[in-house]
Structure formats: C-alpha cells, structure tokens
Amino acid sequence: MSGAAAAGSVVADRRVHPATVPLQVLTQAPQTVLGAPALFAFTSDVGWRSALGLAGGLFALVALLNWVAWRRFRYGVGAAELVIESGILSRNRRSIPFARVQDVDIEQGPVQRLFGLAKVRVETGGAGGDEGVLDSVSLAEAERLRAAVRAGRDADAPRAETRAAEHADEVLYALSVPRLIAAGLFNWSLIWIAALFGALQSAGRLLPDWVRDPAAWMGVTESARGRVTPATVAAVLLFAGLLGVVTGIVRTGLRDYGFRLVREGARLRRTRGLFTRTEIVIPRRRVQLAQLLTGPVRKRFDGRELFLQTLSSGEGGGGRQTVAPFATATEAVGILRAAGTLELPDEKRLQRVSSGHVVRVLLRSALPLTVGVLTAAWFYRPALFALALLPALAVGAWLERRYHRYLLDRELLFVARGWWRQALWVVPLAKVHSVALSRSWLQRRLGLASLLFDTAGAPALRGVVVLDLAEERARALAEAVRAYSGRKSGTDR
C-alpha cells in the first residue's frame, strides 16, 4: 500500500467531548471583562436592559460558533498516524505520523478535572509548536491516544530503548510540601504588586468616588508626609518584600503542587499542578542538555532547580522542562543519569575563563556609570557620590570571572556562570549542532573570544556560552567539540 493510500485510509470519525462547547465559552468569558468599562459607559446612554440584551446576543453568537466548530472538528487514530480534520468554511486535514511525535502532553484545568476531561497536545518539534491539540476529551480517551502513539512509535524505536521500556517504573523525584514552600521562598516576585496597580489604573470610573477623586484623600496624604521617617520607609520595604515572598510561594504552589517525576523505561513522566494538572512525557532520546540553577543561599539548604532541554517546542516553556523544582545533589545525580549519559562535574577540575573577563565586564559596567555621573554632576554636584559604586562594580566583575568556569570531560561539556544566580549546563557533545566563535572590538584588543554552543530546541541566540577565553584556547575547544561531533563548526577564520 502506498503512503498516500495509507494516509487516506484513516477515517476521522471521532469528535471531542460535547462539554468542549461550554468549556470554550467559559474560557472566553474572562476576556469580556476587559470590555466592562465600555459596557458601563454604554449603559449610561441606552440603559441596563438594552445592554444586557446585547450582551446576551453576543454570548449566544459565541456559543453558536463554538458549537459549529465542535461539530466540524473530527479526529481519527490509525495504526501509524493521527488524523485531525477541522475548519468551518475551509476544511483542513492534518496527518501526524507517530514516528514524528515527540511528546503527548495531557493537561487538566480545574473545570476539566471536575468533569473528568483533559486536553491532549501532540508535539512534533516543528516550528509551529503543538501540531495537534484535542480539547476536552475524556481522561480515558487521552490515555488511549497516548498509548496508541507510544505503541506506534515503539515499533520503530531502537532495540536498546525497547529493552529499557521493559523495566519497572521508578519514582525519581517527589516534591514534599515543606520543600514546595522552600522552592517558593526562592522564587519570590513583586510582579503581582505591579499587576495590582495596573488593575487599579485601568479600572477607571468603576472605582468608588473617594478613590478616583484625589481631593478626597489628599489631606490624609499631606498630613502623613510629615511622619515619613527611615523607620516607616523600612516598614514599607519590609511589607513589599513579605508580599513578594507570599506571592512566590502561592505561584510555586499552584504550579508545582504534587510534583512527581517517574521513569517509565526510556521516558520520564512529569505530573504537577494544584488546580491545572499537567502531565508530560519526556523521551530520553530527545534530551539535549541539562541545566541546574542554584545560589549561595539555596545551596546552603542543598537545593537546586533542574531543567532538561528537549526537542519539544510547544507551550509552557518550549523545550525547557522543569524536572525538579528543589532537588538535593543526590536527587539531581539520579535524575541526570535517568535522563541519559549525564552527570555532575568534579568542581575542582572546572577551569576559569581568562582574567581579561574582569577587565571587559568592568569596562562595560563602569564606563557608562562614570559618563552618566560626570554628566549629571555638571548640573548637580552631589551626583559625584555615585562614583562610590565603582568598587562594588569591580568586586562584581571579579566574582563573575571567579564563577564562570568550564570543563570538557570525555563526552560532556560543562559550563558554569553566575555568582548570585548560579547556573550549570551539562551538554553531551553528541547533541551539539554548531559551535560559533565571536570576538567583539574590545575582545580583539584583549585577545579574547567567546564560544556559543547550539543544540536542537534551544531558543534563538540563547545557547550555551563560554565568555572571554584566550583566543587560542577558544579555538582549541571549538575544534575539540567539532572533532567529536563530526560536524562543521561555525568558527571564524
């Protein structure tokens, strides 16, 4: 049978769950909140009854369009491919061979969990991200789809991977509640404060008069201005910091509650989420590199965040997937080994970059500060006190060089950067697609060069970078990686 005939033999005879229609309407409903101020202003001219009638008509139209889209959406599962047909006026038929599927992710939002439904995302690693999305199928159907794709994919999988799949499942990592709180403490953010002020700014006339009229509370502000002391400023900053910590814990809890990583043969399965429960599968052969994030404070609690970069380019972070929000060194080693031939480096063997890195970092930070301060001092002489920051910049440049290290060890490349937010990349040489050597004007004067190691699934211009090596050493490192991978590097000559 020809490939075209085989593709045509798969009949798209299944629909997603009927609850997709009300769920889609509920999902789109929050967007109408943005039109609330306009609706409020409109009712002042035509009255509430007319406005509610118009809103009801729009709601019915949205529901009708979603129902028609649901009726026209069909899918089918064959022996070697998934077929999806969609479109109201213009029909579109997509055939996704199982051999091209990289991940089949299952996601359950709060309402979907209530009705036992799930969203299925089929990722192929193409530029479009998620090539197939089935919204709101039953959880049993989602598991059936995943099993069908896995069975079709395993038929063409390497023997070593097939043998690995025969081993029993193993829990690699489970996040307890105390460590969930600890992870939230190190992910604090003030973004919700900005969001609150943004909401107050956009609310406009919906706010009470005493909020919208500055004259109503200006007197209170004027009387309190005289009481502003260093203690009150410190109290405000402390409150803002505590609010940031609380929001960090809440955000981390909503995202990572029940975090669990399980090895299933040659795949890693991750589940997490308090209200929106997500489940993804990471094939081990798709892992491109690993990244660990920690810091001087987090390291004292033996905590680090571990990511795996895969070929996937779908939603939720693209190909960068969290596999441990707060892992110990022992847990990180176990996950790295389960993900492939990955391991942690010997810290004593890591080599620092050139001492010229200190000069370049210092010039790039101190020169703009000096120019800005001298310009400001022309009009306001006390601005010269800002030059006291120069020693701090020098210390920062020294620390940057101290913690920027690398090591080429057998089949792995290790790159460490950052003194406060310490990042470590573990890159298998076989996964490196290209090596680019670059030299800026200042680097050429200092005899330095930087190397960019690119892997599949990495964001554009954001590969693994080793900054400010001596030019001869940079070329030798690029040549060593090129010789191992057997690919032509992008070094300049």
N, C-alpha and C positions, 0 to 999 in steps of 0.2 A: 504494500500500500504506500502511495506517495505521501510526502509530508503535507501537501495541500489537502489531500483527501482525508488524511488523519485529522487535520485541524477542523475540517468541515464536519466530521463525524460526531464531534462533541456537541450535544444539544444543550443550549442554555434554557433549562426547563424549571429552574428554581427561583423563587423570589425570597428576598429578605423578609424578616418578620413584619407582620402588619403594624406592630407597635412603632415601626420606624416613622410613620407619618406623625403621630402626636409627639414623639420624641424630637423629631426635627423641628416641629412648630415650637415646642418648649425651648429648644436650643436657640432658636432665632428670636424668641421673645425678649431676652435681655437687651437685644440690640435696639428695641423700640424705646428703651429707657432714655437713650440719647435724644429722642425726639420729644421727651416730656416737656421741656421748657417751651418748645414751639407749640405743642398741643395746649399748654396752659395759656399762652398768649392768644391762640386761636379761639379758645372758648370764651374769651372776654368779648368777642365780637359776635359769634354765632350761637353761643350757649352750650351747656354741657350735653344736652340731648343730641344735638346735631353732631357734636364732636365724638360722642360715644358711638353714634350710628356709623360715622365714617371709620372710626377705629374698628368696629365690628365687621364692616365690609372688607377692610384691608386684611383683617385676621382670617376671614373666610376665604379670601383670594389666596393668601399664603398657604392655607390648609389645602385648598383645591390643587394648587400647583405641586405641592409635596405629594399629594395622593396620586396625581397623574405620573409624576416622576417615579414613584414607587411601583405603579403598575407597569411602567415601561422598563424597569430595571430587572434584569434576569442574569443568572449565572449558572454554569454547569461545570461539573468535575469529571474529567476523563481519566484514562489510565496514565497519561503523561503530561496533562496540561489543565489549566484552569481557564475557562472562557467567561468573559463578562460582556454583556450587552446593555447599553444604556443610551439615553437620549430621547427627548420628546418628539421633536421635529426631525432632527438629523440623528440617525442611528449610528452608533459606534460599537464595533465588536473587537474586543481585545483578547488575544490568546497568549497566555503566560505559561511557557513550558516549565515543568517542575525543576528541570535541571538548572534553570536560570534563577530560581528563587533562592534568596539568601536568608531571609527571615520571614517568619509568620508570627506577627505580634497580636496578642489578644488584650483588649482594653475594656474595662467595665467602669462606667461612670456611676454616680450614686443612684440615678433613676434606673439605669440599666441593671445594676445589681439587684434592685428591688424586684424587677420582673424577670430575673434570670437570663438577661440578654448580654451580648458582648459585641464589640466592634473588632473586626478582623482586618489587619493591614498586611498586605503581601508586598514585600520589598525585594527588588531585583538589583539594586545598586545602580540603576540608571540615573541620569541627570535629573529626572523628574521626581526622584524620591520614591514615594509609595506609588507603585504602578497599579495596584488593585486594592480597593477598600470596600468591604462589605459591612454596611452599617446596620447594627442591631439584628444579628442572627441569634438563635438560641445558643446557650453555652455548650450544649451537646453538639450542635452543628459546627460550632467553632472548633471544638476538639476534633471532630471528624475531618474537617478540612485540613487541619494541621497534620493529622495522621496520614491523610491521603497524600499530601505534599511530601511528607517525610518518607513515606514508602516509595513514592516515585523517584525521589532524589537518592535514596539509599541504593536503588537498583544500579545507579551509575557511580556510587561512591567508591573510593579506593578501598582495597581489602583491609588495610590497617584500620581505617576508620570504622568499617563494618564490624571488625573484631572488637574494637573499643566499645561499640554500642551494646555489646552483649553483657558488659559488666553492670553490676547493680548500681542504682542511683546513690549518690553520696552528697550529703549536705556540706557544702564548703564554707558557708558563712550564713549566720542568722543574727540579725540586729536586735539586741535586747532593748527594753525601754530605757534603762539608765544610760546606755551608750547612745541611744537615739537622742536623748537630752544633751549629752556631751557633744554630739555632732552638731546639734542646733546652736549650742553656745559658740561654736567656732564658725558659724555661718550667719552671724548677726548682720542685720541690714537696716538702714534708715529709709529704704525706698518707700515703705508704707506711710511714713510721715509726709514725704513729698506727694504721695498719692492722695492723702487726706486733704492737704492744702489745695491740690489740684481740683478735687471734687468740690470743695467749698468755693473755689474760684468760679467753676463752671455752673454751679447751681443757680446763680443769678437771683432772679426775683422769687424763686421758690423758698428762699430763706426768710426767717422772720424779720420784721422791720428793725428790731434792735441790733441785728447782725449786719443788715445792709446799710443802716444809717450810722456813719461814723460819729455823728454828733451825739448819739445816744450813749456812747461809751467812751468818748474822747476824754471826758472829765476823769474817768477812772484811770485812764492811761496817764494823764498828766500828773495825777496825784501819786501814782505808783512809780513814776520816773525818778522821783527824788529818793526812793527807797532802794534803788538799784545799787547793790554792793557786790564785791567779789564773791561773797557767800551765796547771794541769790543767783549770780551767773553760774557758779559751780553747781548749784542745785538744779538749774535748768539743764545744764550739760549732762549731769548725772541722770536726770529723768529721761533725756533723749537717748542716752546710752542704754538705760534699762529697757526702754521701749524697743530699741533696736534688737536687744538680746531676746526679748519676748517674741518679737516678730520672727526672728531667726529660728527659734525653737518651734513656733507654730508652723512656719513654712516647711521646715525639715520634717516635722511630724506628719503633716498632710501628705508629703511626697514619699517619705521613706518608712512609714509605719508598716510593720510586718515584713520588712525587707528580708528576703531569703534567696540565696544563690545555691543551686543544686547542679551537680554534674550528672548528666544523663548520657553516658557513653562518650561520644565525641562532641557533645554540645553542653553548653551552660544555660540553665533556665533561671531567669530572674523574675521574681514577683515582688511588688511593693505597692503601697498606696493605702491611705485611710478611707477616703470617700471614692476616689477614682482608682480602681485597682488595675494595674497594668502588668502584663506578663509578656516577656520577650524571650526568644531563644537565640543564643549566640553560638553559631558553629565554630568549632575550634580552628578549622582551616581558614576561616575568614578573619581571624585576629591578625592585625597588622603590627601593633605595638601596644605597650602598656605605659601608663603614666601614674605616678604616685605624687600626691600633694600632702605636705605637712608644714610644720613651722616650729620655731623654737619652743613655744608654749605647748602646742599639741603634741610634740614629740616627747615631752616630759610625761605625758599621760599614755605614751605608747600608742598614739593614734595617727592614722593616715587615711587619706581618701584615695581609692584605687579605681582607675578607669581603664577600659580596653577600647582601642580604636579598631573598628571593623570596616568592612567594605560597604556596610549599610549607609545609606544617605537619606533615610526617612526623617520623620518628625522626631521631636523630643531630643534634640542634641545631635542629630545627624548620625555619623558613625562613631561618636564618642559616647560610650555607655558606662554608667557607674556600676561597678560590681561589688563595691564595699565602701559605705559612707564613713565608717570609723573602724578600721581594722588594725589589729596588732601586727607586729613584724612577722610572727609565726603564721598568722592567717593570710597575710599578703603573700608569703612564700608559697603556701599551699594553693592559693588561687592562681598565682603565676604559673606554677607547674601544671595545674589542671588546664590552663589556657593554651599550653604549648611548651615549647622549649625556652621558657622564660625563667629568669631568676634575678635575685638582687645582687648588686656588685659588692666586691670587697672594698669598703670605704677607704682603706689605706692605699689602695692601688690607683684610685682616681687621680688624674693629673690636672693641675690648674692650667688655665689659659695663660697667654703671655701677660707680663706685667704692664705692657702697653695698654691693656684693657683699662687700667686705673686712669691713665692719662686721658684716654679717649672719653671715658664716662665723665670724668671731672670737667673736661673742656666743654662737653655738650651740655652739662648742667650749670656749671659755674659761669660760663661766658654770658648766656642770656640774663642770668641774675645780675651780674655785675653791670652790664649795659643798662638794664632796666632801673637798677638802683641809682646809678650815676645820673641817668636822665631825670628820674624823679627828684633827686637831690638838688638839681638845678633850680627847681621851684620850691622844694620843701626840704630844707637841710637835715632834719631828723631822720629822713629816709635812709641816711647812711648807716644807721644802726642795723639795717637789714643785712649788711655785709658780714655781720656776726654769724650768718648761716653758712658761710663758706667752709669753715672747719667741719661742720656737720656733713656737707656735701662731699668733702674729702674722705671722711670716715665711711660714708655710704658707698663711694666708689671703691674703696679698699675692700669692704665687705662683699661687694658684687663680684670682685675678682676672686676673693677667698672661697666663695661658694659656687663659682662657675667652674665646673670640672667635667672631665670626660674620660672614657676608657674604651678601647677596642679590645675585647676579650673573646677570642675564638670566633663564635658565630653571632655575638651580640655586641651592640654599641650602646653604651651608657652615657647619658648627658644629664648633668645636674646644674640647675640655675636657681638663683634667688636666695637671699639670706633671711627674709621675713616670711615670704610665701615660697617655701622650698619645693621645687618640682624636680622629679627624676623621671626621665624617659628611658625605657628599655626597648630597644629596636632590634629585631632579628635582621641580620644583614640580607637574608634572602628576600625580605619584604621591601627593601629599599629600591625604588624605581629610578631615582635620579639623584645626583649629587651636584649642587650648584655652588661654585666658589665666587664670592663677590668681594670687591675692595672699593671702599669709598675714597674720596680725595684725601681725607685725613688718614685713613688706614694705609694708603700707599706711602704717605710721608713717614709713617711709623713702621712700615714693613710688616703690616698685619693683613690678615684675610679672614673672612667668615665663611662657614660652610652651612648649607641648607640641605638637609636630607629629606626627600619627599617620599611618602608612601601612599598607597591607594587609600581613599577615604578621608584623607587629611583635608581640612579647609584650605582654600586657595591662599597661598603666600603665608601659611601658618604651619609649616613643617617643623621638624626638629632642627634647631640651630645651635651651632657652636661658634661663639663670637671671638674675634680677636686672637686667633692663633698666629704664631710666626708663619710667614708665607710658605717657607719650605716645609714646615710641619703640616700645614693645612693641605698642601698638595700631596704629601705622602699619605695622609689619612684618606683623602679622597681617592687616591689611586688604590689603596688597600681595600676600600669598600667596593670600588669598581671591579677590582680583580676577583673578589669573592662572588659578587652578584653576577658577573659576566655581562653587565650592561654598560653601555657607553655613558660616562658621566658628563655633566654639563659644566665642567671647569673651564675657565677662560685660559687662553694661552698667550 
